[in-house]
Amino acid sequence: MKCPAFALPLVACLLAALPLAAQPPSLQVGVGFADITPTAGVHRMRAMGGNVGVVEKIHDPLFANVVVFEQGEQRVALVSLDLIGISNEVWDTIRADIERTTGITQVLCAVTHTHGSGFPTDEVNAYIVERTRTAVANAVANLAPARIGHGRGEINEGYNRRILQPDGTVEMMWNNKDHVPTTPVDDELGVLSIRRVSDNATIATLVNYAVHPVISMNFGELIVSADWPGAMARKVEAAVGGRCIFILGAAGDINPYEADMFRYATPEETFATIEQVASRVAAEVVTTVEAIDDFRTGTPLSFERTTVPMALRAEGLHAPRNHDVELSSFLIDNRFAIVTIPGEIFVELGLDLKHRSPADATWIMANAYDSSGYIPTMQAACEGGYGAAWGTRLEFGAGERLIHQALVNLQYQMDRVVPLRTGP
């Protein structure tokens, strides 16, 4: 039956009076960065060989990169520094700065672990804190409605440097310039593309890959470099725009094939190889970005920070668990997760997390806050070798405990845990 003409205005008024369905707050993302390269002739750094001296040679710049995510009242900052490592005291200062200046208390922080950066001295640490403060302020100022999509590429640029012998022991293969395949490795290249809603321009491209940045490692002299991740980022930025930010995955036992080239090659040959590796990885990143066809903007954010009490392995089986380490899990749209790991976790553990995670895609952000050396599997700790029998601090089984805790966090964050029944 048709509605009478005189009733149409009344129907329109009634429909207008109905409450609109609540729309989720739009996702906003902002990116900031600042140059943290030590000043040649001024700043002092400690080289890989242990010598402390004034920086004289700089091949390419180091950066502090910051991404701020905001959705409603949820605000999360991701901070990545192009450094081999940094102390908790410096991270604490950076975090305190972020909270004081922005009110953000949920912070993911890690280094890219480039072995070409040198180790900062106290004066350089102060400089890094100051420059990171600038990057954070810029990220907040640049917040804009954004949409996010993630994709997976695949490329093999690394090998497992632990070679198991017939007698069950391990020999380390520090370089593999003949590209002899070894296992296990993780060839997955994770990509998160963040685009501005207003014009679809790229705000940032986050890249997750599990291969040590150690091509530029030099025990003879310090030539400052962000290694292959820095070169890769520059190439991705040139291709798709925005900022490219590298997040190291579970690379505790994974080297690039051309690791530690300064032992047998000239600086020119070493940095030429870095450019070649970076070009191949960047090409796969760009291909992956171009294939992403599912971008979302009303994406909820969830952040969880957990303190995991650990014993120290040197103290044996019955040692007290009085060494706390931090694990954070950041979930976007109940589909994409980043889990911080306080150290250099072995690839087997990263693969296990990816396989068992309830999220569509899960990244490890290694060398994060509370970084505590290498984190091997229990099996590797029984076999020995670098990272398993030396260079590691946390209790036997620490890696498996951290992966378990990450899975617990994610299951709760995704509301997958069935509540306990209170009755029959």
C-alpha positions as a Markdown table, in Angstrom:
| # | Residue | x | y | z |
|---|---|---|---|---|
| 1 | Met | 0.0 | 0.0 | 0.0 |
| 2 | Lys | 1.3 | 3.4 | -0.9 |
| 3 | Cys | 1.8 | 6.0 | 1.8 |
| 4 | Pro | -0.5 | 9.0 | 1.4 |
| 5 | Ala | 1.2 | 12.1 | 0.2 |
| 6 | Phe | 0.1 | 14.1 | 3.2 |
| 7 | Ala | 1.8 | 11.5 | 5.5 |
| 8 | Leu | 5.2 | 11.8 | 3.9 |
| 9 | Pro | 6.4 | 14.9 | 5.8 |
| 10 | Leu | 5.4 | 13.2 | 9.1 |
| 11 | Val | 7.3 | 10.1 | 8.2 |
| 12 | Ala | 10.4 | 12.2 | 7.4 |
| 13 | Cys | 10.2 | 14.0 | 10.7 |
| 14 | Leu | 9.9 | 10.7 | 12.6 |
| 15 | Leu | 12.9 | 9.2 | 10.8 |
| 16 | Ala | 14.9 | 12.3 | 11.5 |
| 17 | Ala | 14.1 | 12.0 | 15.2 |
| 18 | Leu | 15.5 | 8.5 | 15.4 |
| 19 | Pro | 18.9 | 8.3 | 17.1 |
| 20 | Leu | 21.8 | 7.7 | 14.7 |
| 21 | Ala | 23.9 | 4.6 | 15.2 |
| 22 | Ala | 27.1 | 5.5 | 17.1 |
| 23 | Gln | 30.0 | 5.7 | 14.7 |
| 24 | Pro | 33.4 | 4.6 | 16.0 |
| 25 | Pro | 35.9 | 7.5 | 16.3 |
| 26 | Ser | 38.0 | 7.9 | 13.2 |
| 27 | Leu | 41.6 | 6.6 | 13.4 |
| 28 | Gln | 44.2 | 9.4 | 13.3 |
| 29 | Val | 47.9 | 8.8 | 12.7 |
| 30 | Gly | 50.8 | 11.2 | 12.8 |
| 31 | Val | 54.5 | 10.7 | 12.0 |
| 32 | Gly | 57.6 | 12.6 | 13.1 |
| 33 | Phe | 61.3 | 12.1 | 12.7 |
| 34 | Ala | 64.5 | 13.7 | 13.7 |
| 35 | Asp | 68.2 | 13.2 | 12.7 |
| 36 | Ile | 70.1 | 11.6 | 15.6 |
| 37 | Thr | 73.4 | 11.2 | 13.7 |
| 38 | Pro | 76.3 | 12.0 | 15.9 |
| 39 | Thr | 78.1 | 15.2 | 14.8 |
| 40 | Ala | 81.5 | 14.4 | 13.2 |
| 41 | Gly | 84.4 | 16.0 | 15.0 |
| 42 | Val | 82.3 | 16.6 | 18.1 |
| 43 | His | 80.4 | 13.6 | 19.5 |
| 44 | Arg | 82.1 | 10.6 | 21.0 |
| 45 | Met | 80.8 | 7.1 | 20.4 |
| 46 | Arg | 82.0 | 3.6 | 21.3 |
| 47 | Ala | 82.9 | 1.5 | 18.3 |
| 48 | Met | 82.2 | -2.3 | 18.0 |
| 49 | Gly | 85.8 | -3.0 | 19.0 |
| 50 | Gly | 85.3 | -1.2 | 22.2 |
| 51 | Asn | 87.3 | 2.0 | 21.5 |
| 52 | Val | 85.7 | 5.3 | 22.5 |
| 53 | Gly | 86.5 | 8.3 | 20.4 |
| 54 | Val | 85.3 | 11.3 | 18.4 |
| 55 | Val | 83.2 | 10.3 | 15.4 |
| 56 | Glu | 85.1 | 11.0 | 12.2 |
| 57 | Lys | 83.4 | 9.0 | 9.5 |
| 58 | Ile | 79.6 | 9.1 | 8.7 |
| 59 | His | 78.3 | 7.2 | 5.7 |
| 60 | Asp | 74.6 | 7.8 | 6.1 |
| 61 | Pro | 72.3 | 9.3 | 8.7 |
| 62 | Leu | 70.6 | 7.8 | 11.8 |
| 63 | Phe | 67.0 | 8.8 | 12.7 |
| 64 | Ala | 64.5 | 8.8 | 15.5 |
| 65 | Asn | 61.2 | 7.8 | 14.0 |
| 66 | Val | 57.9 | 8.2 | 15.8 |
| 67 | Val | 54.4 | 7.1 | 14.9 |
| 68 | Val | 51.4 | 8.2 | 17.0 |
| 69 | Phe | 48.1 | 6.3 | 16.7 |
| 70 | Glu | 44.9 | 7.9 | 18.1 |
| 71 | Gln | 41.4 | 6.5 | 18.1 |
| 72 | Gly | 39.0 | 8.1 | 20.6 |
| 73 | Glu | 40.7 | 8.1 | 24.0 |
| 74 | Gln | 43.2 | 5.5 | 23.0 |
| 75 | Arg | 46.7 | 6.9 | 22.1 |
| 76 | Val | 49.7 | 4.8 | 21.4 |
| 77 | Ala | 53.2 | 6.0 | 20.4 |
| 78 | Leu | 55.7 | 3.8 | 18.5 |
| 79 | Val | 59.4 | 5.0 | 18.8 |
| 80 | Ser | 62.1 | 3.5 | 16.7 |
| 81 | Leu | 65.8 | 4.6 | 16.9 |
| 82 | Asp | 68.5 | 3.8 | 14.4 |
| 83 | Leu | 70.9 | 2.4 | 17.0 |
| 84 | Ile | 72.5 | -0.9 | 18.0 |
| 85 | Gly | 71.2 | -0.5 | 21.5 |
| 86 | Ile | 70.2 | 2.0 | 24.2 |
| 87 | Ser | 69.8 | 1.7 | 28.0 |
| 88 | Asn | 66.6 | 1.6 | 29.9 |
| 89 | Glu | 67.6 | 4.8 | 31.6 |
| 90 | Val | 67.5 | 6.6 | 28.3 |
| 91 | Trp | 64.2 | 5.0 | 27.3 |
| 92 | Asp | 62.8 | 6.0 | 30.7 |
| 93 | Thr | 63.7 | 9.6 | 30.0 |
| 94 | Ile | 62.1 | 9.4 | 26.5 |
| 95 | Arg | 59.0 | 7.9 | 27.9 |
| 96 | Ala | 58.7 | 10.5 | 30.7 |
| 97 | Asp | 59.2 | 13.2 | 28.1 |
| 98 | Ile | 56.4 | 11.7 | 26.0 |
| 99 | Glu | 54.0 | 11.5 | 28.9 |
| 100 | Arg | 54.9 | 15.0 | 30.1 |
| 101 | Thr | 54.5 | 16.7 | 26.7 |
| 102 | Thr | 51.6 | 14.7 | 25.2 |
| 103 | Gly | 50.0 | 12.7 | 28.0 |
| 104 | Ile | 50.7 | 9.5 | 26.1 |
| 105 | Thr | 51.6 | 6.6 | 28.5 |
| 106 | Gln | 51.3 | 3.7 | 26.0 |
| 107 | Val | 54.6 | 3.5 | 24.2 |
| 108 | Leu | 56.3 | 0.9 | 22.1 |
| 109 | Cys | 60.0 | 1.5 | 21.8 |
| 110 | Ala | 62.9 | -0.4 | 20.2 |
| 111 | Val | 66.1 | 0.1 | 18.3 |
| 112 | Thr | 66.6 | -1.1 | 14.7 |
| 113 | His | 69.8 | -2.8 | 16.0 |
| 114 | Thr | 72.0 | -1.4 | 13.2 |
| 115 | His | 75.6 | -2.5 | 14.0 |
| 116 | Gly | 76.9 | 0.5 | 12.1 |
| 117 | Ser | 75.6 | 3.2 | 14.6 |
| 118 | Gly | 78.2 | 2.8 | 17.4 |
| 119 | Phe | 77.2 | 2.8 | 21.0 |
| 120 | Pro | 76.2 | 6.2 | 22.4 |
| 121 | Thr | 78.1 | 7.9 | 25.2 |
| 122 | Asp | 76.3 | 10.0 | 27.8 |
| 123 | Glu | 76.6 | 13.2 | 25.8 |
| 124 | Val | 75.1 | 11.5 | 22.7 |
| 125 | Asn | 72.3 | 10.0 | 24.8 |
| 126 | Ala | 71.3 | 13.5 | 25.9 |
| 127 | Tyr | 71.3 | 14.6 | 22.2 |
| 128 | Ile | 69.2 | 11.5 | 21.3 |
| 129 | Val | 66.6 | 12.4 | 24.0 |
| 130 | Glu | 66.4 | 16.0 | 22.8 |
| 131 | Arg | 66.0 | 15.0 | 19.1 |
| 132 | Thr | 63.4 | 12.3 | 19.9 |
| 133 | Arg | 61.4 | 14.9 | 21.8 |
| 134 | Thr | 61.3 | 16.9 | 18.6 |
| 135 | Ala | 60.2 | 13.8 | 16.6 |
| 136 | Val | 57.4 | 13.1 | 19.1 |
| 137 | Ala | 56.1 | 16.7 | 19.0 |
| 138 | Asn | 56.0 | 16.6 | 15.2 |
| 139 | Ala | 54.2 | 13.3 | 15.2 |
| 140 | Val | 51.4 | 14.7 | 17.4 |
| 141 | Ala | 51.2 | 17.9 | 15.4 |
| 142 | Asn | 50.8 | 15.8 | 12.2 |
| 143 | Leu | 47.9 | 13.7 | 13.4 |
| 144 | Ala | 45.3 | 13.3 | 10.6 |
| 145 | Pro | 42.5 | 10.9 | 9.8 |
| 146 | Ala | 44.1 | 7.8 | 8.4 |
| 147 | Arg | 43.4 | 4.4 | 7.1 |
| 148 | Ile | 45.5 | 1.3 | 7.5 |
| 149 | Gly | 46.2 | -1.8 | 5.5 |
| 150 | His | 48.7 | -4.6 | 5.9 |
| 151 | Gly | 50.3 | -7.1 | 3.6 |
| 152 | Arg | 52.9 | -9.9 | 3.4 |
| 153 | Gly | 55.7 | -10.2 | 1.0 |
| 154 | Glu | 58.4 | -12.8 | 0.8 |
| 155 | Ile | 62.1 | -12.5 | 0.2 |
| 156 | Asn | 65.2 | -14.5 | 1.3 |
| 157 | Glu | 68.1 | -12.3 | 2.4 |
| 158 | Gly | 69.2 | -14.2 | 5.5 |
| 159 | Tyr | 70.4 | -17.5 | 6.7 |
| 160 | Asn | 70.5 | -19.2 | 10.1 |
| 161 | Arg | 74.0 | -18.8 | 11.4 |
| 162 | Arg | 73.7 | -21.8 | 13.8 |
| 163 | Ile | 74.9 | -25.0 | 12.1 |
| 164 | Leu | 74.0 | -28.1 | 13.9 |
| 165 | Gln | 76.7 | -30.8 | 13.8 |
| 166 | Pro | 76.2 | -34.6 | 13.7 |
| 167 | Asp | 77.2 | -34.9 | 17.3 |
| 168 | Gly | 74.5 | -32.4 | 18.4 |
| 169 | Thr | 76.8 | -29.4 | 19.0 |
| 170 | Val | 76.6 | -26.1 | 17.1 |
| 171 | Glu | 79.2 | -24.3 | 15.0 |
| 172 | Met | 78.6 | -20.7 | 14.1 |
| 173 | Met | 78.7 | -19.6 | 10.5 |
| 174 | Trp | 79.4 | -15.9 | 10.8 |
| 175 | Asn | 79.3 | -15.1 | 7.1 |
| 176 | Asn | 77.7 | -16.9 | 4.1 |
| 177 | Lys | 78.7 | -15.0 | 1.0 |
| 178 | Asp | 78.2 | -18.2 | -1.1 |
| 179 | His | 74.5 | -18.0 | -0.1 |
| 180 | Val | 74.3 | -21.6 | 1.1 |
| 181 | Pro | 70.7 | -22.1 | 2.4 |
| 182 | Thr | 70.3 | -23.0 | 6.1 |
| 183 | Thr | 67.2 | -23.3 | 8.2 |
| 184 | Pro | 65.1 | -22.3 | 9.9 |
| 185 | Val | 64.6 | -18.7 | 8.6 |
| 186 | Asp | 61.6 | -16.4 | 8.3 |
| 187 | Asp | 61.3 | -15.0 | 4.8 |
| 188 | Glu | 58.0 | -13.2 | 5.4 |
| 189 | Leu | 58.2 | -9.4 | 4.9 |
| 190 | Gly | 55.5 | -7.7 | 6.9 |
| 191 | Val | 54.2 | -4.3 | 5.6 |
| 192 | Leu | 51.8 | -1.9 | 7.2 |
| 193 | Ser | 50.7 | 0.9 | 4.9 |
| 194 | Ile | 49.2 | 4.0 | 6.5 |
| 195 | Arg | 47.5 | 6.6 | 4.3 |
| 196 | Arg | 45.9 | 9.9 | 4.8 |
| 197 | Val | 42.1 | 9.8 | 4.3 |
| 198 | Ser | 41.9 | 13.2 | 2.7 |
| 199 | Asp | 44.1 | 12.6 | -0.3 |
| 200 | Asn | 45.2 | 8.9 | 0.0 |
| 201 | Ala | 48.8 | 10.0 | 0.4 |
| 202 | Thr | 51.2 | 7.7 | 2.2 |
| 203 | Ile | 51.8 | 8.8 | 5.8 |
| 204 | Ala | 54.1 | 5.9 | 6.7 |
| 205 | Thr | 55.1 | 2.4 | 5.6 |
| 206 | Leu | 56.2 | 0.1 | 8.5 |
| 207 | Val | 58.4 | -2.8 | 7.5 |
| 208 | Asn | 59.0 | -5.9 | 9.6 |
| 209 | Tyr | 61.7 | -8.4 | 8.7 |
| 210 | Ala | 63.9 | -10.9 | 10.6 |
| 211 | Val | 67.4 | -10.3 | 9.4 |
| 212 | His | 70.2 | -8.8 | 11.5 |
| 213 | Pro | 71.5 | -5.4 | 10.3 |
| 214 | Val | 75.2 | -6.4 | 10.5 |
| 215 | Ile | 76.6 | -5.9 | 7.1 |
| 216 | Ser | 78.2 | -2.6 | 8.2 |
| 217 | Met | 79.6 | -4.1 | 11.5 |
| 218 | Asn | 83.2 | -3.0 | 11.7 |
| 219 | Phe | 85.5 | -3.9 | 14.6 |
| 220 | Gly | 88.4 | -1.8 | 13.1 |
| 221 | Glu | 86.8 | 1.6 | 13.0 |
| 222 | Leu | 83.4 | 3.3 | 13.3 |
| 223 | Ile | 81.8 | 4.4 | 10.0 |
| 224 | Val | 78.3 | 5.5 | 11.1 |
| 225 | Ser | 75.5 | 3.8 | 9.1 |
| 226 | Ala | 71.9 | 2.7 | 9.5 |
| 227 | Asp | 72.9 | -0.4 | 7.6 |
| 228 | Trp | 70.6 | -2.0 | 5.1 |
| 229 | Pro | 67.3 | -1.0 | 6.9 |
| 230 | Gly | 68.3 | 2.7 | 6.5 |
| 231 | Ala | 69.1 | 2.3 | 2.8 |
| 232 | Met | 65.9 | 0.3 | 2.3 |
| 233 | Ala | 63.8 | 3.0 | 4.0 |
| 234 | Arg | 65.2 | 5.7 | 1.7 |
| 235 | Lys | 64.3 | 3.7 | -1.4 |
| 236 | Val | 60.8 | 2.9 | -0.2 |
| 237 | Glu | 60.2 | 6.6 | 0.7 |
| 238 | Ala | 61.3 | 7.6 | -2.8 |
| 239 | Ala | 58.9 | 5.1 | -4.4 |
| 240 | Val | 55.7 | 5.5 | -2.3 |
| 241 | Gly | 56.2 | 8.7 | -0.3 |
| 242 | Gly | 55.8 | 9.2 | 3.4 |
| 243 | Arg | 58.1 | 7.8 | 6.0 |
| 244 | Cys | 59.4 | 4.3 | 6.0 |
| 245 | Ile | 60.1 | 2.8 | 9.5 |
| 246 | Phe | 61.9 | -0.5 | 10.0 |
| 247 | Ile | 61.0 | -2.9 | 12.8 |
| 248 | Leu | 63.4 | -5.8 | 13.4 |
| 249 | Gly | 61.7 | -9.2 | 13.8 |
| 250 | Ala | 62.9 | -12.4 | 15.4 |
| 251 | Ala | 66.4 | -12.3 | 14.0 |
| 252 | Gly | 68.3 | -13.5 | 17.0 |
| 253 | Asp | 70.0 | -16.3 | 15.0 |
| 254 | Ile | 69.6 | -14.9 | 11.5 |
| 255 | Asn | 72.3 | -13.0 | 9.6 |
| 256 | Pro | 72.3 | -11.4 | 6.2 |
| 257 | Tyr | 74.4 | -13.5 | 3.7 |
| 258 | Glu | 77.0 | -10.7 | 3.6 |
| 259 | Ala | 77.3 | -10.2 | 7.3 |
| 260 | Asp | 80.4 | -8.5 | 8.8 |
| 261 | Met | 81.8 | -7.6 | 5.3 |
| 262 | Phe | 84.5 | -5.3 | 6.7 |
| 263 | Arg | 86.5 | -8.4 | 7.6 |
| 264 | Tyr | 87.2 | -9.1 | 4.0 |
| 265 | Ala | 86.0 | -6.2 | 1.9 |
| 266 | Thr | 86.6 | -2.5 | 1.4 |
| 267 | Pro | 84.2 | 0.2 | 2.7 |
| 268 | Glu | 83.2 | 0.9 | -0.9 |
| 269 | Glu | 82.4 | -2.8 | -1.5 |
| 270 | Thr | 80.6 | -3.1 | 1.8 |
| 271 | Phe | 78.3 | -0.1 | 1.3 |
| 272 | Ala | 77.6 | -1.1 | -2.4 |
| 273 | Thr | 76.4 | -4.5 | -1.1 |
| 274 | Ile | 74.2 | -2.7 | 1.5 |
| 275 | Glu | 72.6 | -0.8 | -1.3 |
| 276 | Gln | 72.0 | -4.0 | -3.3 |
| 277 | Val | 70.3 | -5.8 | -0.4 |
| 278 | Ala | 68.3 | -2.7 | 0.4 |
| 279 | Ser | 67.2 | -2.4 | -3.2 |
| 280 | Arg | 65.9 | -6.0 | -3.3 |
| 281 | Val | 64.0 | -5.6 | 0.0 |
| 282 | Ala | 62.6 | -2.2 | -1.0 |
| 283 | Ala | 61.3 | -3.6 | -4.3 |
| 284 | Glu | 59.4 | -6.3 | -2.4 |
| 285 | Val | 58.0 | -3.8 | 0.0 |
| 286 | Val | 56.8 | -1.6 | -2.8 |
| 287 | Thr | 55.2 | -4.6 | -4.6 |
| 288 | Thr | 53.5 | -5.6 | -1.3 |
| 289 | Val | 52.2 | -2.1 | -0.7 |
| 290 | Glu | 50.7 | -2.0 | -4.2 |
| 291 | Ala | 48.9 | -5.2 | -3.7 |
| 292 | Ile | 47.1 | -4.1 | -0.4 |
| 293 | Asp | 43.4 | -3.6 | -1.2 |
| 294 | Asp | 41.8 | -3.6 | 2.2 |
| 295 | Phe | 42.3 | -0.3 | 4.1 |
| 296 | Arg | 40.3 | 0.6 | 7.1 |
| 297 | Thr | 39.8 | 3.8 | 9.1 |
| 298 | Gly | 37.3 | 3.0 | 12.0 |
| 299 | Thr | 39.9 | 0.7 | 13.5 |
| 300 | Pro | 39.9 | 0.1 | 17.3 |
| 301 | Leu | 43.2 | 0.2 | 19.1 |
| 302 | Ser | 44.2 | -2.0 | 22.1 |
| 303 | Phe | 47.4 | -1.8 | 24.1 |
| 304 | Glu | 48.6 | -4.1 | 26.9 |
| 305 | Arg | 51.8 | -3.9 | 28.9 |
| 306 | Thr | 52.8 | -6.8 | 31.0 |
| 307 | Thr | 55.7 | -7.2 | 33.4 |
| 308 | Val | 57.1 | -10.8 | 33.3 |
| 309 | Pro | 59.3 | -11.8 | 36.2 |
| 310 | Met | 62.4 | -13.8 | 35.2 |
| 311 | Ala | 65.3 | -15.5 | 36.8 |
| 312 | Leu | 68.8 | -15.2 | 35.5 |
| 313 | Arg | 70.1 | -18.3 | 33.8 |
| 314 | Ala | 73.5 | -18.1 | 35.5 |
| 315 | Glu | 71.8 | -18.6 | 38.9 |
| 316 | Gly | 70.4 | -22.0 | 38.0 |
| 317 | Leu | 67.1 | -23.9 | 38.3 |
| 318 | His | 65.9 | -22.6 | 41.6 |
| 319 | Ala | 66.9 | -18.9 | 41.1 |
| 320 | Pro | 64.4 | -16.4 | 42.3 |
| 321 | Arg | 62.4 | -14.6 | 39.5 |
| 322 | Asn | 63.3 | -11.1 | 40.6 |
| 323 | His | 64.4 | -9.7 | 37.3 |
| 324 | Asp | 61.4 | -8.1 | 35.6 |
| 325 | Val | 61.2 | -7.6 | 31.9 |
| 326 | Glu | 58.5 | -5.8 | 29.9 |
| 327 | Leu | 56.3 | -7.2 | 27.1 |
| 328 | Ser | 53.8 | -5.0 | 25.3 |
| 329 | Ser | 51.2 | -6.0 | 22.7 |
| 330 | Phe | 49.5 | -3.5 | 20.4 |
| 331 | Leu | 46.5 | -4.6 | 18.5 |
| 332 | Ile | 44.9 | -2.7 | 15.5 |
| 333 | Asp | 41.4 | -3.5 | 14.4 |
| 334 | Asn | 41.5 | -6.9 | 16.1 |
| 335 | Arg | 43.5 | -8.0 | 13.0 |
| 336 | Phe | 47.1 | -6.7 | 13.2 |
| 337 | Ala | 49.4 | -7.1 | 16.2 |
| 338 | Ile | 52.8 | -5.9 | 17.3 |
| 339 | Val | 54.5 | -7.6 | 20.2 |
| 340 | Thr | 57.6 | -6.1 | 21.8 |
| 341 | Ile | 60.3 | -8.5 | 22.9 |
| 342 | Pro | 63.0 | -7.4 | 25.4 |
| 343 | Gly | 66.0 | -8.8 | 23.5 |
| 344 | Glu | 67.2 | -10.7 | 20.4 |
| 345 | Ile | 64.8 | -13.6 | 20.2 |
| 346 | Phe | 65.5 | -16.6 | 18.0 |
| 347 | Val | 63.6 | -17.0 | 14.8 |
| 348 | Glu | 61.9 | -20.3 | 15.8 |
| 349 | Leu | 60.1 | -18.5 | 18.6 |
| 350 | Gly | 59.0 | -15.7 | 16.2 |
| 351 | Leu | 57.6 | -18.3 | 13.8 |
| 352 | Asp | 55.8 | -20.0 | 16.7 |
| 353 | Leu | 54.1 | -16.7 | 17.7 |
| 354 | Lys | 53.0 | -16.0 | 14.1 |
| 355 | His | 51.6 | -19.6 | 13.7 |
| 356 | Arg | 49.6 | -19.5 | 17.0 |
| 357 | Ser | 48.5 | -15.9 | 17.2 |
| 358 | Pro | 44.7 | -15.2 | 16.9 |
| 359 | Ala | 45.5 | -12.1 | 14.9 |
| 360 | Asp | 45.6 | -12.1 | 11.1 |
| 361 | Ala | 49.2 | -10.8 | 11.2 |
| 362 | Thr | 51.5 | -10.6 | 14.1 |
| 363 | Trp | 54.9 | -8.9 | 14.2 |
| 364 | Ile | 57.7 | -9.2 | 16.8 |
| 365 | Met | 59.4 | -5.9 | 17.6 |
| 366 | Ala | 62.7 | -7.1 | 18.9 |
| 367 | Asn | 65.4 | -5.3 | 20.9 |
| 368 | Ala | 62.7 | -3.4 | 22.7 |
| 369 | Tyr | 62.6 | -1.9 | 26.2 |
| 370 | Asp | 64.3 | -4.0 | 28.9 |
| 371 | Ser | 66.5 | -5.6 | 26.2 |
| 372 | Ser | 68.3 | -8.5 | 27.9 |
| 373 | Gly | 70.5 | -10.0 | 25.4 |
| 374 | Tyr | 69.8 | -13.1 | 23.3 |
| 375 | Ile | 66.6 | -15.1 | 23.9 |
| 376 | Pro | 67.1 | -18.6 | 22.5 |
| 377 | Thr | 64.8 | -21.6 | 22.4 |
| 378 | Met | 65.2 | -24.3 | 25.0 |
| 379 | Gln | 66.4 | -26.6 | 22.3 |
| 380 | Ala | 69.1 | -24.2 | 21.3 |
| 381 | Ala | 70.1 | -23.6 | 24.9 |
| 382 | Cys | 70.8 | -27.4 | 25.1 |
| 383 | Glu | 72.8 | -27.4 | 21.9 |
| 384 | Gly | 75.0 | -24.4 | 22.7 |
| 385 | Gly | 76.5 | -21.7 | 20.4 |
| 386 | Tyr | 76.4 | -18.0 | 20.4 |
| 387 | Gly | 73.2 | -16.5 | 21.7 |
| 388 | Ala | 72.3 | -19.8 | 23.4 |
| 389 | Ala | 75.3 | -20.6 | 25.6 |
| 390 | Trp | 76.8 | -17.1 | 25.8 |
| 391 | Gly | 75.4 | -13.7 | 25.1 |
| 392 | Thr | 72.2 | -14.6 | 26.9 |
| 393 | Arg | 71.1 | -13.7 | 30.4 |
| 394 | Leu | 67.5 | -14.7 | 31.0 |
| 395 | Glu | 66.4 | -18.0 | 32.5 |
| 396 | Phe | 66.3 | -21.2 | 30.5 |
| 397 | Gly | 62.9 | -21.2 | 28.7 |
| 398 | Ala | 62.5 | -17.4 | 28.8 |
| 399 | Gly | 61.7 | -17.3 | 25.1 |
| 400 | Glu | 58.9 | -19.8 | 25.4 |
| 401 | Arg | 57.5 | -18.0 | 28.4 |
| 402 | Leu | 57.5 | -14.6 | 26.6 |
| 403 | Ile | 55.7 | -16.1 | 23.6 |
| 404 | His | 53.1 | -17.7 | 25.9 |
| 405 | Gln | 52.5 | -14.4 | 27.6 |
| 406 | Ala | 52.1 | -12.6 | 24.3 |
| 407 | Leu | 49.5 | -15.1 | 23.2 |
| 408 | Val | 47.6 | -14.7 | 26.5 |
| 409 | Asn | 47.6 | -11.0 | 26.1 |
| 410 | Leu | 46.3 | -11.1 | 22.5 |
| 411 | Gln | 43.6 | -13.6 | 23.3 |
| 412 | Tyr | 42.3 | -11.3 | 26.1 |
| 413 | Gln | 42.6 | -8.2 | 23.9 |
| 414 | Met | 40.6 | -9.8 | 21.2 |
| 415 | Asp | 37.9 | -10.9 | 23.7 |
| 416 | Arg | 38.3 | -14.5 | 22.8 |
| 417 | Val | 38.5 | -15.9 | 26.4 |
| 418 | Val | 35.2 | -17.3 | 27.5 |
| 419 | Pro | 34.1 | -16.0 | 30.9 |
| 420 | Leu | 33.9 | -18.5 | 33.7 |
| 421 | Arg | 30.5 | -19.7 | 34.5 |
| 422 | Thr | 29.1 | -18.8 | 37.9 |
| 423 | Gly | 26.4 | -21.4 | 38.1 |
| 424 | Pro | 25.5 | -24.9 | 36.8 |
